[in-house]
Amino acid sequence: MIVPSFSMERWQSHHEHRVRYNLSESGVLPLSLAELLELTGVSASDIRLGYPQTNGSDGLKRAIAALYPGAGPENVLVTAGSAEANFIALWHLLEPGDRVVVLVPAYGQTPGLAKGFGASVTTFHLEERLDWQPAPGAAAAAIGPDTRLVVITNPSNPTGSILSAQAMDEIVDACSRRGSWLLADEVYAGAEAEDPPTPSFWGRYGRTLVSGSLSKAYGLPGLRLGWILGPADQMEDLWAHKDYTSISPSAASDALATAVLQHATRHIILSRSRDIILRNRERMEEWIASCEMLGPWVRPRAGAIGMVPYRIGLSSTELADRLRRRSSVLVVPGDHFGLDGYLRIGFGGEEGELVEALARIEELLRSEAKLEADGARGVV
Ligand SMILES: Cc1ncc(COP(=O)(O)O)c(C=O)c1O
């Protein structure tokens, strides 16, 4: 199996711990273990580091199922992040030659893996002019009689948009007309800035798998704790695939996640994330408004990421590379999403650090713009 390079993850893996300011991250400032133990009331000495129930402890499966109307623990498989959930979902569903339709721009994991599994991938698009929604009719046009699987990320990475009710209906209608499977990656659900909780695709159509995790809305990516929800008759086979990947969740993560998802604790953690997102999104908007080489952007509605258009002649890959090398700021080039002319900026970190990093980006943009203007005037 030849897996195409997952350019964004390669970029982050190489550089995220080697720069002064990391704005490539898509979640909020992670909680420390001490903060988490205090918030949950879990005592570290009660956690025994064995193998837990390999598809997730019963308490954790119940807590995850409670997030989705109509789901029960029999619909849940606990995974190492939504990354493993997506991997297992695609491995379970796809054969070489299958056709997969992906809503883009999107996190590169699912289209890359689908190609690796020998499927052919086609796309339909979130459009900036529609505030990053798909055009009416786009799903029906893209999803054909032989479409095996449709992959949707909602809320969206990289745009931070949330699908409208009409767009969700159109996707579900097209899948059910064709009998296609739907994989809804809902890892950013719960990270809404002002909107009510993002409605899940769960329960709307029988052939649906939903992936999620504690990485984004909960600020706990280091627990590597995710899940996949599916129809009860699919779960044994999904679980059997996990025997070949990670076997079980980490016992510590299973115990902590169970505590995180209890109603009151979950509420506190999600409120913390919302506060960070709202406060830092304001800093982003002030910055974009004050810099004539930027924007306007479509204000992201969920998650701590947004696509920021810029107006200088460099490609996004070149610009991101200069920012990394000269300013020690890591952002994700729009090129990684097939959208040159944009930077994906993660704004979920510490507020003061964000402001400093944005100032560095602006400084570099100004010096590049000056070089371009001097070049155009023939100044040497
Ligand atoms: C849309 C999407 N899905 C899945 C993941 C994987 O996240 P994790 O495995 O930490 O849940 C990411 C990470 O950025 C993502 O953006």
The ligand as a Gaussian input file, in Angstrom:
#p B3LYP/6-31G(d) Opt

LIG

0 1
 C      -10.838000      16.991000      10.900000
 C       -9.868000      16.259000      11.759000
 N      -10.052000      14.948000      11.982000
 C       -9.223000      14.247000      12.751000
 C       -8.126000      14.840000      13.351000
 C       -7.232000      14.003000      14.221000
 O       -7.346000      14.442000      15.538000
 P       -7.252000      13.492000      16.806000
 O       -6.731000      12.176000      16.372000
 O       -6.342000      14.190000      17.745000
 O       -8.656000      13.381000      17.349000
 C       -7.869000      16.188000      13.124000
 C       -6.680000      16.855000      13.697000
 O       -6.343000      17.971000      13.392000
 C       -8.772000      16.925000      12.323000
 O       -8.604000      18.224000      12.079000

